[in-house]
Amino acid sequence: MKPKILTTLQSYTLPDFGTDVLAGVTVAMVALPLSLAIAIASGADPAAGLVTAIVAGFLISAFGGSRVQIGGPTGAFIVVVYGVIAEHGYDGLVLATLMAGMLLLIAGYLRAGNLIAHVPEPVINGFTIGIGVIIGTSQLKDFFGLSMDEVPADFVEKVPALWAARDSMGWESLGIGLFTLIAIVALRRLFPRFPGLIVAVGAGSAIAAVLTLPVDSIYSRFGALPDHLPMPKLPELSYSRVIELLPSAAVIAFLAGVESLLSAMVSDRMIGGQHRPNAEVRAQGLANIGSALFGGLPATGAIARTATNVRAGGKTPVAGLVHALTILVVMMLAAPLAGYLAMPALAALLMLTAWNMSEPDKWRSYMQGRMSDRILLLLTLVLTVVTDLTVAIGTGVAIGLALRLRRRDVPPAEWHTPDR
């Protein structure tokens, strides 16, 4: 349960600090546009994404059980957050996040971190691909510049509505989106250690601003971004409200636990280390409580940002602290500039994120697995897309654990480095 930062600081050196600072700043440049885009896609104010990256990111690094874990808002939460806000309002999401944090604290103290090994891999793969499908389709309106009064939340209703609005496509929005998409891919391949996300999104947005194209920006749609953190406060509590939001809180806690421990396991393989799962779960609890008190979104360990941290040379949790503080400094000094980020550019970023998190390079191996695993993956995927995560996860885990009990000779699943 001991935070990893206390262990690493015992032999910390000045060269370590230098590499951690460089890695932290690099990851912050990746996390900044992602945090804004994830908040917008979740139906929240973009500032909530920055608050989450700062507060939750700092707490995850300060109290976590991994050397290199980077925390903040992630794409895995978009679907559940959007649903909670639509049904219960943003104040309901804040309370659900607070409750999820408490559930994670309890799980950490009960040493439930090792239970991640019992969650079937087809379930994780299925709902991750399903989330990718939902995120990708949710960004089509801004990417193509479609004129729609309202985009239906339900996937089955959303696709026909998007198709019906195809004649209203804005070529300027499509151009900015395609430019950003190509720039992100090109920069990643040519300069994999360079924070190409912020450069590509910034370049696409700059083109739209300089040419005064009729393209929405963060400022035109949401107003000016704040240049400071809000004061912490407790959400309104009542027994009926707590009971009403308990299922949503349980899903948020489950996702936070699964994503953070998967991310920690991936980083272990990259650095040859070993994380402390129960300390990590406890840190997720503290981070989500902290994020809720500041009005932020649910948070967890971010696999892609953690991998970026490792590639940039991050060695200890200090890199994660620097990442959070860097975003805070940018928020205080450059909030007006961030307001000029174009919505099609952010949509391109999220569509590429959705594609990467679904890991298309592994689809063939999924379909070559045993029949029961294929059916479980497809069932979880379909339920995620057409119903909701609560049903998908509950059904998938129950069936998956039943199958595992039925065949006790199955070896432990081999985890591969995902790009989520």
C-alpha positions as CSV (number, residue, x, y, z in Angstrom):
1,M,0.0,0.0,0.0
2,K,3.0,2.3,0.2
3,P,3.0,4.9,-2.6
4,K,5.8,4.3,-5.2
5,I,7.0,7.9,-5.0
6,L,8.3,7.3,-1.4
7,T,10.4,4.3,-2.6
8,T,11.8,6.1,-5.7
9,L,12.8,9.3,-3.8
10,Q,15.1,7.3,-1.6
11,S,17.7,7.1,-4.4
12,Y,16.6,10.1,-6.4
13,T,19.3,12.1,-8.3
14,L,19.5,15.4,-10.1
15,P,19.8,13.6,-13.5
16,D,16.6,11.7,-12.7
17,F,14.9,15.0,-12.0
18,G,16.0,16.4,-15.3
19,T,14.6,13.4,-17.3
20,D,11.4,13.4,-15.3
21,V,10.8,17.1,-16.0
22,L,11.4,16.6,-19.7
23,A,9.1,13.6,-19.8
24,G,6.4,15.4,-17.7
25,V,6.3,18.4,-20.0
26,T,6.2,16.1,-23.1
27,V,3.2,14.1,-21.7
28,A,1.5,17.4,-20.7
29,M,1.6,18.5,-24.4
30,V,-0.1,15.2,-25.3
31,A,-2.6,15.3,-22.4
32,L,-3.7,18.9,-22.9
33,P,-5.7,18.5,-26.2
34,L,-6.9,15.1,-25.2
35,S,-8.3,16.3,-21.9
36,L,-10.2,19.1,-23.7
37,A,-11.5,16.7,-26.4
38,I,-12.6,14.0,-23.9
39,A,-14.5,16.5,-21.8
40,I,-16.3,17.9,-24.8
41,A,-17.2,14.4,-26.2
42,S,-18.5,13.5,-22.7
43,G,-21.0,16.3,-22.8
44,A,-19.1,18.4,-20.2
45,D,-17.5,21.8,-20.2
46,P,-14.0,21.6,-21.7
47,A,-12.5,23.1,-18.6
48,A,-13.6,20.0,-16.6
49,G,-11.1,18.0,-18.7
50,L,-8.2,20.3,-17.6
51,V,-9.3,20.3,-14.0
52,T,-9.3,16.5,-14.1
53,A,-5.9,16.2,-15.7
54,I,-4.4,18.6,-13.1
55,V,-6.1,17.4,-9.8
56,A,-6.5,13.7,-10.6
57,G,-3.2,13.4,-12.5
58,F,-1.3,14.9,-9.5
59,L,-3.0,12.6,-7.0
60,I,-2.5,9.4,-9.1
61,S,1.2,10.1,-9.3
62,A,1.6,11.2,-5.7
63,F,-0.2,8.2,-4.2
64,G,-0.1,5.5,-6.9
65,G,1.7,2.2,-6.9
66,S,3.4,2.6,-10.3
67,R,6.7,4.4,-11.2
68,V,5.5,5.9,-14.5
69,Q,1.7,5.9,-14.4
70,I,0.0,9.0,-15.9
71,G,-3.6,9.7,-14.8
72,G,-6.4,11.8,-16.1
73,P,-9.6,11.7,-18.1
74,T,-9.7,8.9,-20.7
75,G,-11.7,7.8,-23.6
76,A,-13.1,4.8,-21.8
77,F,-15.2,7.1,-19.6
78,I,-16.8,9.1,-22.4
79,V,-19.8,6.7,-22.9
80,V,-20.7,6.4,-19.2
81,V,-20.1,10.1,-18.4
82,Y,-22.2,11.2,-21.3
83,G,-25.0,8.9,-20.2
84,V,-24.8,10.1,-16.5
85,I,-24.9,13.7,-17.5
86,A,-27.8,13.2,-19.9
87,E,-29.8,11.4,-17.2
88,H,-28.8,13.0,-14.0
89,G,-27.1,16.3,-14.9
90,Y,-23.5,17.3,-14.3
91,D,-24.1,17.5,-10.5
92,G,-25.1,13.9,-10.7
93,L,-21.9,13.0,-12.5
94,V,-19.9,14.8,-9.8
95,L,-21.6,12.8,-7.0
96,A,-21.2,9.5,-8.9
97,T,-17.5,10.3,-9.3
98,L,-17.2,11.0,-5.6
99,M,-19.0,7.7,-4.8
100,A,-16.8,5.8,-7.2
101,G,-13.7,7.2,-5.5
102,M,-15.0,6.0,-2.2
103,L,-15.7,2.5,-3.6
104,L,-12.1,2.4,-5.0
105,L,-10.7,3.4,-1.6
106,I,-12.6,0.6,0.0
107,A,-11.4,-1.8,-2.7
108,G,-7.8,-0.7,-2.2
109,Y,-8.0,-1.2,1.6
110,L,-9.6,-4.6,1.1
111,R,-6.6,-5.4,-1.2
112,A,-8.8,-6.1,-4.2
113,G,-6.2,-4.9,-6.7
114,N,-5.1,-8.4,-7.7
115,L,-8.7,-9.3,-8.8
116,I,-8.0,-7.7,-12.2
117,A,-6.4,-11.0,-13.2
118,H,-9.9,-12.6,-13.0
119,V,-11.6,-10.2,-15.4
120,P,-11.8,-12.1,-18.8
121,E,-9.7,-10.5,-21.5
122,P,-12.5,-10.9,-24.2
123,V,-14.8,-8.7,-22.0
124,I,-12.1,-6.0,-21.7
125,N,-11.4,-6.2,-25.5
126,G,-15.1,-6.2,-26.3
127,F,-16.2,-3.2,-24.3
128,T,-13.0,-1.3,-25.4
129,I,-13.8,-1.8,-29.1
130,G,-17.5,-0.9,-28.4
131,I,-16.4,2.3,-26.7
132,G,-14.2,3.1,-29.7
133,V,-17.2,2.7,-32.0
134,I,-19.3,5.0,-29.9
135,I,-16.6,7.6,-29.6
136,G,-15.8,7.6,-33.3
137,T,-19.5,8.0,-34.4
138,S,-20.0,10.8,-31.8
139,Q,-17.3,12.9,-33.5
140,L,-18.7,12.6,-37.1
141,K,-20.8,15.7,-36.7
142,D,-17.9,18.0,-35.9
143,F,-15.5,16.2,-38.2
144,F,-17.8,16.7,-41.2
145,G,-19.3,20.0,-40.0
146,L,-22.8,18.7,-40.1
147,S,-25.7,21.1,-39.2
148,M,-27.8,19.3,-36.7
149,D,-29.9,20.7,-33.9
150,E,-29.3,17.7,-31.7
151,V,-27.4,14.4,-32.1
152,P,-29.3,11.5,-30.6
153,A,-27.4,9.8,-27.7
154,D,-28.6,6.3,-28.7
155,F,-26.3,4.7,-31.3
156,V,-29.2,3.1,-33.2
157,E,-30.9,6.5,-33.6
158,K,-27.6,8.4,-34.1
159,V,-26.4,6.7,-37.3
160,P,-29.6,7.4,-39.3
161,A,-29.7,11.0,-38.0
162,L,-26.1,11.6,-39.1
163,W,-26.8,10.1,-42.5
164,A,-29.9,12.3,-42.9
165,A,-27.8,15.4,-42.3
166,R,-25.2,14.5,-44.9
167,D,-26.2,17.3,-47.3
168,S,-25.3,19.9,-44.7
169,M,-21.6,18.9,-44.6
170,G,-19.1,21.7,-44.3
171,W,-16.1,21.3,-46.5
172,E,-14.0,23.6,-44.4
173,S,-14.6,21.5,-41.3
174,L,-13.8,18.3,-43.3
175,G,-10.6,19.9,-44.6
176,I,-9.4,20.9,-41.1
177,G,-10.3,17.5,-39.7
178,L,-8.5,15.6,-42.5
179,F,-5.4,17.9,-42.2
180,T,-5.2,17.3,-38.4
181,L,-5.7,13.5,-38.8
182,I,-3.0,13.2,-41.4
183,A,-0.6,15.5,-39.4
184,I,-1.0,13.4,-36.2
185,V,-0.3,10.1,-38.0
186,A,2.7,11.6,-39.9
187,L,4.2,13.2,-36.8
188,R,3.8,10.0,-34.8
189,R,5.6,8.0,-37.5
190,L,8.4,10.5,-38.3
191,F,9.0,11.7,-34.7
192,P,7.5,9.1,-32.3
193,R,9.1,10.9,-29.2
194,F,7.8,14.3,-30.2
195,P,4.4,15.5,-28.8
196,G,2.8,15.7,-32.2
197,L,-0.8,15.8,-30.9
198,I,-0.6,19.4,-29.7
199,V,1.3,20.5,-32.8
200,A,-1.2,18.9,-35.2
201,V,-4.3,20.1,-33.4
202,G,-2.7,23.6,-33.0
203,A,-1.7,23.7,-36.7
204,G,-5.2,22.7,-37.9
205,S,-6.8,25.3,-35.5
206,A,-4.3,28.0,-36.6
207,I,-5.2,27.4,-40.3
208,A,-8.9,27.8,-39.5
209,A,-8.3,31.0,-37.5
210,V,-5.9,32.6,-40.0
211,L,-8.2,31.9,-43.0
212,T,-11.3,32.8,-40.9
213,L,-13.0,29.6,-42.0
214,P,-16.6,29.0,-40.8
215,V,-15.5,26.4,-38.3
216,D,-16.5,26.1,-34.6
217,S,-13.9,26.5,-32.0
218,I,-13.9,25.9,-28.2
219,Y,-14.4,29.6,-27.6
220,S,-17.3,30.0,-30.1
221,R,-19.2,27.0,-28.7
222,F,-18.3,27.1,-24.9
223,G,-17.0,30.6,-24.2
224,A,-13.6,31.5,-22.6
225,L,-11.7,28.8,-20.7
226,P,-10.9,29.7,-17.0
227,D,-7.4,30.6,-16.1
228,H,-7.5,29.1,-12.6
229,L,-8.8,26.1,-10.7
230,P,-12.3,26.3,-9.0
231,M,-12.6,26.2,-5.3
232,P,-13.3,22.7,-4.0
233,K,-16.8,21.9,-2.7
234,L,-18.9,18.9,-1.8
235,P,-21.8,18.0,-4.2
236,E,-25.3,17.9,-2.8
237,L,-25.9,14.7,-0.9
238,S,-29.2,12.9,-0.2
239,Y,-30.0,9.2,0.4
240,S,-32.3,9.0,-2.6
241,R,-29.7,10.6,-4.9
242,V,-26.9,8.2,-3.6
243,I,-29.1,5.1,-4.3
244,E,-30.1,6.5,-7.7
245,L,-26.4,7.0,-8.7
246,L,-25.0,3.9,-7.2
247,P,-25.0,1.8,-10.4
248,S,-23.2,4.6,-12.3
249,A,-20.7,4.9,-9.5
250,A,-20.0,1.2,-9.6
251,V,-19.4,1.3,-13.4
252,I,-17.0,4.3,-13.0
253,A,-15.2,2.5,-10.2
254,F,-14.9,-0.7,-12.3
255,L,-13.6,1.2,-15.3
256,A,-11.1,3.2,-13.3
257,G,-9.8,0.1,-11.6
258,V,-9.5,-1.9,-14.8
259,E,-7.9,0.8,-16.9
260,S,-5.4,1.9,-14.2
261,L,-4.2,-1.6,-13.4
262,L,-4.0,-2.5,-17.1
263,S,-2.0,0.6,-17.7
264,A,0.3,-0.2,-14.7
265,M,0.8,-3.8,-16.0
266,V,1.7,-2.5,-19.5
267,S,4.2,0.0,-18.0
268,D,5.8,-2.8,-15.9
269,R,6.6,-4.6,-19.1
270,M,8.0,-1.5,-20.7
271,I,10.4,-0.6,-17.8
272,G,10.9,-4.1,-16.3
273,G,9.3,-3.0,-13.0
274,Q,6.5,-4.1,-10.7
275,H,3.6,-2.0,-9.6
276,R,1.7,-2.2,-6.3
277,P,-1.9,-2.9,-7.3
278,N,-3.6,-2.1,-4.0
279,A,-1.7,1.2,-3.7
280,E,-2.8,2.0,-7.3
281,V,-6.4,1.2,-6.6
282,R,-6.3,3.4,-3.5
283,A,-4.7,6.2,-5.5
284,Q,-7.5,6.0,-8.1
285,G,-10.0,6.4,-5.2
286,L,-8.2,9.5,-3.9
287,A,-7.9,10.9,-7.4
288,N,-11.6,10.5,-8.2
289,I,-12.6,12.0,-4.9
290,G,-10.3,15.0,-5.5
291,S,-11.6,15.4,-9.1
292,A,-15.2,15.4,-7.9
293,L,-14.5,18.0,-5.2
294,F,-13.1,20.4,-7.9
295,G,-16.0,19.6,-10.3
296,G,-13.9,17.4,-12.6
297,L,-14.6,14.2,-14.5
298,P,-13.8,10.5,-13.5
299,A,-10.1,9.7,-13.9
300,T,-7.9,6.7,-14.3
301,G,-4.5,5.6,-15.5
302,A,-4.1,6.5,-19.2
303,I,-2.3,3.7,-21.1
304,A,-1.2,5.8,-24.1
305,R,-0.1,8.7,-22.0
306,T,1.8,6.4,-19.6
307,A,3.5,4.8,-22.6
308,T,4.4,8.3,-23.9
309,N,5.9,9.0,-20.5
310,V,8.1,5.9,-20.6
311,R,9.2,6.7,-24.2
312,A,10.1,10.2,-23.2
313,G,12.4,9.0,-20.4
314,G,10.1,9.3,-17.3
315,K,11.6,7.3,-14.4
316,T,9.6,8.1,-11.3
317,P,6.2,9.5,-10.3
318,V,7.8,13.0,-10.3
319,A,7.2,13.0,-14.1
320,G,3.5,12.6,-13.4
321,L,3.5,15.5,-10.9
322,V,5.3,17.7,-13.5
323,H,2.8,16.7,-16.1
324,A,-0.1,17.9,-13.9
325,L,1.7,21.1,-12.9
326,T,2.6,21.9,-16.5
327,I,-1.1,21.7,-17.5
328,L,-1.9,24.0,-14.6
329,V,0.7,26.6,-15.8
330,V,-0.7,26.4,-19.4
331,M,-4.2,26.8,-18.0
332,M,-3.2,30.0,-16.1
333,L,-1.1,31.6,-18.8
334,A,-2.5,30.4,-22.1
335,A,-6.2,29.7,-21.6
336,P,-7.3,32.2,-24.3
337,L,-5.1,30.5,-26.9
338,A,-6.6,27.1,-26.0
339,G,-10.0,28.6,-26.8
340,Y,-9.0,28.9,-30.4
341,L,-8.7,25.1,-30.9
342,A,-11.0,24.1,-33.7
343,M,-13.7,21.5,-33.1
344,P,-13.0,19.5,-36.3
345,A,-9.3,19.2,-35.2
346,L,-10.3,17.9,-31.8
347,A,-12.8,15.6,-33.5
348,A,-10.0,14.2,-35.6
349,L,-7.9,13.6,-32.5
350,L,-10.7,11.7,-30.8
351,M,-11.5,9.6,-33.9
352,L,-7.9,8.5,-34.1
353,T,-7.9,7.8,-30.4
354,A,-11.0,5.7,-30.8
355,W,-9.4,3.8,-33.7
356,N,-6.2,3.2,-31.6
357,M,-8.0,2.1,-28.5
358,S,-9.8,-0.6,-30.4
359,E,-6.5,-2.1,-31.4
360,P,-7.3,-3.1,-35.0
361,D,-4.0,-4.9,-35.4
362,K,-5.2,-7.5,-32.9
363,W,-8.7,-8.2,-34.4
364,R,-7.3,-11.2,-36.5
365,S,-5.9,-12.8,-33.4
366,Y,-9.2,-12.3,-31.5
367,M,-11.1,-14.1,-34.3
368,Q,-8.6,-16.9,-34.2
369,G,-9.2,-17.6,-30.5
370,R,-11.5,-20.2,-29.1
371,M,-15.1,-20.0,-30.1
372,S,-16.4,-19.1,-26.6
373,D,-14.0,-16.1,-26.3
374,R,-15.0,-14.8,-29.7
375,I,-18.7,-15.0,-28.8
376,L,-18.0,-13.3,-25.4
377,L,-16.1,-10.5,-27.1
378,L,-18.8,-9.9,-29.7
379,L,-21.5,-10.1,-27.1
380,T,-19.8,-7.5,-24.9
381,L,-19.1,-5.3,-28.0
382,V,-22.7,-5.4,-29.2
383,L,-24.2,-4.8,-25.7
384,T,-21.8,-1.8,-25.2
385,V,-22.9,-0.2,-28.4
386,V,-26.6,-0.8,-28.4
387,T,-27.4,-0.8,-24.6
388,D,-25.0,0.6,-22.0
389,L,-21.8,-0.3,-20.2
390,T,-23.6,-1.4,-17.1
391,V,-25.4,-4.2,-18.9
392,A,-22.3,-5.0,-21.1
393,I,-19.9,-5.3,-18.3
394,G,-22.2,-7.1,-15.9
395,T,-23.2,-9.7,-18.6
396,G,-19.7,-10.1,-19.9
397,V,-18.0,-10.6,-16.6
398,A,-20.7,-13.0,-15.4
399,I,-20.5,-15.2,-18.5
400,G,-16.7,-14.9,-18.7
401,L,-16.2,-16.0,-15.1
402,A,-18.7,-18.9,-15.6
403,L,-16.7,-20.1,-18.6
404,R,-13.4,-19.8,-16.7
405,L,-14.8,-21.9,-13.9
406,R,-15.9,-24.4,-16.4
407,R,-12.4,-24.8,-17.9
408,R,-9.9,-24.5,-15.1
409,D,-7.0,-25.6,-17.3
410,V,-6.9,-22.3,-19.2
411,P,-3.5,-20.5,-18.7
412,P,-3.4,-16.9,-17.6
413,A,-4.0,-14.3,-20.4
414,E,-1.0,-12.7,-21.9
415,W,-1.3,-8.9,-22.0
416,H,0.2,-7.0,-24.9
417,T,1.0,-3.3,-25.0
418,P,-2.3,-1.6,-26.2
419,D,-2.5,1.9,-27.6
420,R,-5.5,3.1,-25.7
